[in-house]
Amino acid sequence: MHQYDPALADLVFDYMRDRLALDPVPLDHPGRKDKLDRALDGLIGPGGNDAGDVLSIYADQLAPAVISCDSPRFLSFIPAAPTKAALLFDMVVSCASLQGISWLEAAGAVAAENQVLRLIADLAGLPESAGGCFVSGGSAGNLSALVVARDMGRRRTGATARDRLRIAVSDQAHSSIGNTLRIIGVDALVVKTADHRLTGEALRAALAADPDADVVGVVATAGTTNAGIIDDLAGIGAVARERDLWFHVDGAYGGAGLLAPSVRAKYDGIELADSFVVDPHKWLFAPFDCAALVYRNPGLARGVHTQDASYLDVLHTDAPEEWNPTDYAYHLTRRARGLPLWFSLAVHGTDAYTEAIETALTLARETAALIRATPHLELIRDPELSAVLFRRAGWTAADYLEWSQRLLAGQVGFVTPTGWEGETVARFAFLHPGTTMAMVEEILATMI
């Protein structure tokens, strides 16, 4: 099993070359369980199978049953559009079995990842001391950061593990925030928003209305998943400073906009954050799974997350240049998931990333203008980033669902409906620089 097989390598590399060369990437279809069960039946057992036969099952049966989120017609949820350089280097990470646990074991990988984290910290205006690690996604980043927020809050207030602390969150916060608070045993002080945007004024009023609450932190969003709304980061950050609250910014989707001059001013105040998350596998064109978690003062996170065990003692030295990514999140074993992003950034440069992000922003603005000009369509709100919400006059939830299914069946687009203030509406999530206005026009033309 562990010997190099040149025929198998050629087989797999040929498939990868063909997949990388697809232009455009097809959407494909949802899978049928009965068909997939038949394809997989008896495949794994005491004996092996011919590698070519197994790869054919994947290519012919399994892969077409996975909707391709790197297709320029994938406009639901938050798409992904990894660069070819990042995809290729992800293969290097895999074939070398690279891990990124500690400086002792993976100094080269950690140094490269830290170069990217430094870039992200600089974009956010965080101090030279800032640092962190790459985790699997925004949920993992939010969880790791808010554990630190909780423990710093306990230290500040003198609370014990039995005391219930609270963290202020918007009623628009990502679902992973509520899930995180349940996991770490912290209650939410839910702040109602006006126009779906958390402001410093609203936060201050909520704190004043509940002065006895043991609030130790606040979470703001830099680009809500549904509508791309950026909270009042400057106002929230100012209140956090006044109240000595941990200020966490969830920029999993929208944080990439820091690279776009046309929207950079919307992020003013992010430099006040104690922790910040952005997912490069979303709008920074990295492969799954890759999220950057950055702390203003990483020493605080290290004090919370470092795992103590006799076999780990060798990793923890007093050398200031040594950096162990496992000390900055809840994980221990960790793939060097930041390296594909590092390679692509080094190959293409940040200007290329700025251009690609601005392309999606421009597409969102042009789509909004087209919707305004179409009599039977209604724009719900001007897009702040690359998400566009709109409705078709007279349609019910069933109409939107049937339309979405028809689009996918015809491979015209993958556009799922969403909810907005209790109503089912349509939503475009632009990210792929290969998505064109011609594609958008083709999709909108089906809303007859």
C-alpha positions in Angstrom: 0.0 0.0 0.0 2.8 2.4 0.7 4.9 1.9 -2.4 4.9 4.3 -5.3 2.8 3.1 -8.2 3.6 5.1 -11.3 0.6 3.7 -13.2 -1.7 4.8 -10.3 0.0 8.2 -10.2 -0.6 8.7 -13.9 -4.2 7.7 -13.6 -4.9 10.2 -10.8 -2.8 13.0 -12.2 -4.5 12.6 -15.6 -7.9 13.0 -13.8 -6.7 16.0 -11.9 -5.4 17.7 -15.1 -8.7 17.1 -16.8 -10.6 18.5 -13.8 -8.3 21.6 -13.5 -8.8 22.2 -17.2 -12.6 22.3 -17.2 -13.7 25.7 -18.5 -16.3 26.4 -17.3 -16.8 24.0 -14.5 -20.2 22.3 -14.9 -22.7 22.6 -12.1 -23.7 18.9 -12.0 -26.7 17.6 -10.0 -27.8 16.5 -6.6 -27.3 12.7 -6.2 -30.0 10.0 -5.9 -29.4 7.8 -2.9 -30.5 4.6 -4.7 -28.2 5.2 -7.6 -25.2 6.0 -5.4 -25.9 3.0 -3.2 -25.8 0.8 -6.2 -22.5 2.3 -7.4 -20.9 1.8 -4.0 -22.4 -1.6 -3.2 -19.7 -4.1 -2.2 -16.8 -1.8 -3.1 -15.1 -1.9 0.3 -14.3 -5.4 1.6 -11.5 -7.7 2.6 -10.0 -7.6 -0.9 -9.1 -4.6 -3.0 -10.2 -3.4 -6.5 -8.5 -2.2 -9.6 -7.6 1.4 -9.1 -8.9 2.4 -12.5 -12.3 0.8 -11.8 -12.5 2.7 -8.5 -11.6 6.0 -10.1 -14.1 5.4 -12.8 -16.8 4.9 -10.2 -15.8 8.2 -8.7 -15.6 10.1 -12.0 -18.7 8.7 -13.5 -21.0 8.2 -10.5 -19.9 10.2 -7.5 -18.4 13.4 -8.8 -21.5 14.3 -11.0 -23.6 14.0 -7.8 -21.7 16.8 -6.1 -22.8 20.3 -7.1 -19.6 22.2 -8.1 -19.3 25.3 -5.9 -16.4 26.4 -8.1 -18.7 26.8 -11.1 -19.3 30.4 -12.1 -23.0 29.5 -12.2 -23.0 28.4 -8.5 -24.7 31.5 -7.0 -26.2 30.1 -3.8 -25.0 30.1 -0.2 -21.4 31.3 -0.5 -19.6 29.9 -3.5 -15.9 29.1 -3.8 -13.5 29.8 -6.6 -10.0 28.6 -5.7 -7.2 29.7 -8.0 -5.5 27.0 -10.0 -2.3 27.7 -8.2 -4.0 27.2 -4.8 -5.5 23.9 -6.0 -2.2 22.6 -7.4 -0.4 23.5 -4.2 -3.1 21.8 -2.1 -2.0 18.6 -3.9 1.5 19.3 -2.8 0.3 19.6 0.8 -1.5 16.4 0.5 1.1 14.3 -1.3 3.8 15.4 1.2 1.5 14.7 4.1 2.3 18.1 5.4 1.0 19.0 8.9 1.2 22.3 10.7 1.1 21.4 14.3 4.2 23.0 15.8 7.3 24.9 15.0 9.4 21.9 16.0 7.7 19.7 13.4 6.7 22.1 10.7 8.7 25.4 10.9 8.7 25.9 7.1 4.9 25.5 6.8 4.2 27.6 9.9 6.5 30.4 8.7 4.7 30.6 5.3 1.3 30.5 6.9 2.3 33.2 9.4 3.3 35.4 6.4 -0.3 35.3 5.2 -1.7 35.9 8.7 0.6 39.0 8.9 -0.9 40.2 5.6 -4.4 39.7 6.9 -3.6 41.4 10.2 -2.1 44.4 8.3 -5.2 44.7 6.1 -7.3 44.9 9.3 -4.9 47.5 10.9 -4.1 45.2 13.8 -0.8 45.8 15.6 2.6 44.1 14.8 2.0 41.8 17.8 -1.1 40.2 16.2 -1.1 36.6 15.1 -3.0 33.4 15.1 -3.5 30.3 13.0 -5.5 28.7 10.3 -8.5 26.6 11.3 -11.1 24.6 9.3 -13.8 27.3 8.9 -15.6 30.3 10.4 -17.4 28.1 12.9 -14.1 26.8 14.3 -12.6 30.3 14.3 -15.5 31.8 16.1 -15.5 29.0 18.7 -11.8 29.3 19.4 -11.9 33.1 19.7 -15.0 33.2 21.9 -13.5 30.6 24.3 -10.7 33.2 24.8 -13.3 36.0 25.2 -15.1 33.9 27.9 -11.9 33.1 29.9 -10.7 36.7 29.7 -14.1 37.8 30.9 -13.9 35.4 33.8 -10.5 36.8 34.7 -11.7 40.4 34.5 -14.9 39.9 36.5 -13.7 37.2 38.9 -16.4 34.9 37.7 -16.1 31.1 38.2 -16.8 28.3 35.8 -20.2 28.0 37.5 -21.2 31.6 36.8 -23.1 32.4 33.6 -21.5 35.1 31.6 -23.0 36.8 28.5 -21.7 38.0 25.2 -23.6 40.6 23.2 -24.6 39.5 19.7 -26.7 40.9 16.9 -30.0 39.3 16.0 -28.4 38.9 12.6 -25.3 37.1 13.8 -24.3 33.9 12.0 -25.8 30.7 13.3 -22.3 29.5 14.4 -22.2 32.2 17.0 -25.3 31.0 18.8 -24.0 27.4 18.5 -20.6 28.5 19.9 -22.2 30.2 22.9 -24.2 27.0 23.7 -21.1 24.9 23.5 -19.0 27.2 25.8 -21.7 27.8 28.3 -22.2 31.5 27.7 -25.5 33.2 27.3 -26.3 35.7 24.5 -27.4 39.3 25.1 -29.3 39.6 21.8 -29.2 43.2 20.5 -32.0 44.1 18.1 -30.9 45.8 15.0 -32.4 48.5 12.8 -32.1 47.6 9.1 -30.3 44.4 10.1 -27.1 46.3 11.1 -25.7 46.2 14.6 -24.5 49.7 15.7 -22.6 51.0 18.7 -25.6 53.1 19.7 -27.8 49.9 19.8 -25.2 48.0 21.8 -24.8 50.9 24.3 -28.6 51.0 24.8 -28.8 47.3 25.3 -26.1 47.3 27.9 -27.7 50.2 29.7 -31.1 48.4 29.7 -29.5 45.4 31.4 -26.9 46.8 33.7 -26.7 43.7 35.9 -25.8 41.4 33.1 -22.3 40.0 33.2 -21.5 40.9 29.6 -17.8 40.2 28.8 -17.7 40.5 25.0 -19.4 41.5 21.8 -19.5 39.9 18.3 -19.8 42.1 15.2 -20.2 40.9 11.6 -18.2 42.1 8.7 -20.5 40.9 6.0 -23.6 39.0 6.9 -24.0 35.7 4.9 -27.5 36.5 3.8 -27.2 40.1 2.7 -23.5 41.1 3.0 -24.2 43.8 5.6 -21.3 45.2 7.6 -21.9 46.2 11.2 -20.9 49.5 12.7 -17.5 48.3 13.6 -16.1 51.6 14.7 -19.1 52.3 17.0 -19.1 48.8 18.4 -15.4 48.8 18.9 -15.6 52.1 20.8 -18.2 50.7 23.2 -16.2 47.6 23.7 -13.2 49.7 24.6 -15.2 51.8 27.0 -16.7 48.7 28.8 -13.6 46.5 28.6 -15.4 44.0 26.5 -13.7 41.5 24.2 -14.5 42.6 20.6 -14.7 39.8 18.1 -15.4 40.4 14.4 -16.8 37.6 12.3 -15.7 38.3 8.7 -15.9 34.8 7.5 -17.5 35.8 4.2 -17.1 39.5 4.0 -13.7 40.0 5.5 -12.0 39.6 2.1 -13.5 43.0 1.2 -10.6 44.5 3.1 -8.6 44.1 -0.1 -11.2 46.1 -2.2 -10.6 49.9 -2.2 -14.3 50.5 -3.2 -15.6 49.2 0.1 -12.6 49.4 2.4 -14.0 52.3 4.4 -17.0 50.2 5.5 -14.6 48.2 7.7 -13.3 51.2 9.6 -13.1 50.1 13.3 -12.0 46.6 12.6 -8.6 47.7 13.8 -10.1 47.7 17.3 -10.9 44.0 17.3 -9.4 41.6 19.8 -10.0 38.7 17.4 -11.0 38.5 13.8 -12.0 35.6 11.4 -12.0 35.5 7.6 -12.4 32.4 5.5 -10.0 32.3 2.5 -12.0 29.3 1.1 -14.7 31.8 0.4 -13.7 35.1 -1.1 -9.9 34.7 -1.0 -9.9 31.9 -3.5 -8.4 29.1 -1.5 -9.5 25.5 -1.4 -11.6 24.0 1.3 -11.0 24.1 4.2 -9.3 27.2 5.3 -10.1 30.0 7.8 -7.8 32.6 9.2 -8.1 33.4 12.9 -6.2 36.4 14.1 -5.8 37.8 17.6 -4.7 41.3 18.7 -2.8 39.7 21.6 -2.1 36.1 20.7 -0.5 35.5 24.1 -4.0 35.6 25.7 -5.2 32.9 23.3 -2.1 30.8 23.9 -2.8 30.9 27.6 -6.2 29.5 27.0 -5.7 27.0 24.2 -2.2 25.5 24.9 -2.7 21.8 25.8 -0.6 20.3 28.5 0.7 16.8 28.3 4.0 15.2 29.0 4.6 14.3 25.4 3.9 17.9 24.3 6.3 19.5 26.7 9.1 19.4 24.0 7.0 21.8 21.9 6.8 24.5 24.5 10.0 26.4 24.8 10.8 30.0 25.7 12.2 30.8 22.2 10.2 33.8 21.0 10.5 32.9 17.3 8.9 29.5 17.8 5.1 29.5 16.9 2.8 26.6 17.5 -0.5 26.9 15.7 -2.0 24.4 18.0 -1.8 26.9 20.8 -4.2 29.4 19.2 -7.4 27.3 18.7 -9.1 24.3 20.2 -7.4 21.9 17.8 -4.2 19.8 18.2 -3.7 17.9 15.0 -3.9 20.3 12.1 -3.3 20.3 8.4 -1.1 23.0 7.0 -4.3 24.4 5.3 -2.9 27.9 4.9 -0.2 26.9 2.4 -2.3 26.8 -0.8 -3.3 30.4 -0.1 0.3 31.4 0.6 1.4 29.8 -2.7 -1.3 31.5 -4.7 -0.7 34.9 -3.1 3.0 34.6 -3.8 2.5 33.5 -7.4 -0.2 36.1 -8.3 0.3 39.0 -5.9 -2.3 40.9 -3.9 -3.3 43.2 -6.8 -4.8 40.2 -8.6 -6.8 39.4 -5.5 -8.1 43.0 -5.3 -9.1 42.8 -9.0 -11.0 39.5 -8.5 -12.9 40.8 -5.4 -13.7 44.1 -7.1 -15.1 42.1 -10.1 -17.7 40.4 -7.8 -18.6 43.8 -6.3 -19.1 45.3 -9.7 -21.2 42.4 -10.8 -23.4 42.8 -7.7 -24.0 46.5 -8.5 -24.7 45.9 -12.1 -27.1 43.1 -11.2 -28.9 45.4 -8.8 -29.3 48.0 -11.5 -30.7 45.4 -13.9 -33.2 44.2 -11.3 -34.4 47.8 -10.7 -34.9 48.2 -14.4 -37.0 45.0 -14.7 -40.7 45.8 -14.0 -41.6 42.4 -12.4 -38.5 42.3 -10.2 -37.9 44.3 -7.1 -34.5 44.9 -5.4 -34.8 44.4 -1.7 -31.8 46.5 -0.7 -28.7 48.0 -2.4 -25.9 45.5 -2.1 -23.0 46.4 0.3 -20.8 43.6 -0.8 -21.6 40.8 -3.3 -24.9 39.4 -2.1 -28.0 40.6 -3.9 -31.5 40.1 -2.5 -34.6 40.5 -4.7 -38.1 39.3 -5.2 -40.3 38.4 -8.1 -43.7 40.1 -7.9 -46.5 37.7 -7.1 -44.4 34.7 -6.4 -44.9 32.3 -3.5 -42.3 30.2 -1.7 -43.3 27.3 -3.9 -42.7 29.4 -7.0 -39.1 30.2 -5.9 -38.4 26.6 -5.1 -39.7 25.3 -8.4 -37.7 28.0 -10.3 -34.6 27.1 -8.4 -35.0 23.4 -9.2 -35.7 24.2 -12.9 -32.5 26.3 -13.1 -30.4 23.5 -11.7 -32.0 20.8 -13.8 -31.2 22.8 -16.9 -27.7 23.6 -15.7 -28.5 27.3 -16.1 -27.6 28.2 -12.5 -27.7 27.1 -8.9 -29.7 29.8 -7.2 -31.6 28.8 -4.0 -34.2 30.9 -2.3 -33.6 32.5 1.1 -35.7 34.1 3.8 -36.0 37.9 4.4 -38.2 39.3 7.2 -40.4 36.3 7.1 -40.7 36.2 3.3 -39.2 33.8 0.7 -37.1 35.8 -1.8 -34.3 35.2 -4.3 -30.6 35.7 -3.7 -27.5 35.9 -5.7 -24.1 35.4 -4.0 -21.4 36.6 -6.3 -17.8 35.6 -5.8 -16.4 33.8 -8.8 -14.7 36.2 -11.2 -15.8 34.1 -14.1 -19.5 34.8 -13.5 -20.7 37.2 -16.2 -23.6 39.6 -16.6 -24.7 37.4 -19.5 -25.2 34.5 -17.1 -27.1 36.8 -14.7 -29.3 38.0 -17.6 -30.0 34.4 -18.7 -31.1 33.5 -15.1 -33.3 36.5 -14.6 -34.9 35.9 -18.0 -36.3 32.6 -16.6 -38.3 34.5 -13.9 -41.3 35.0 -16.2 
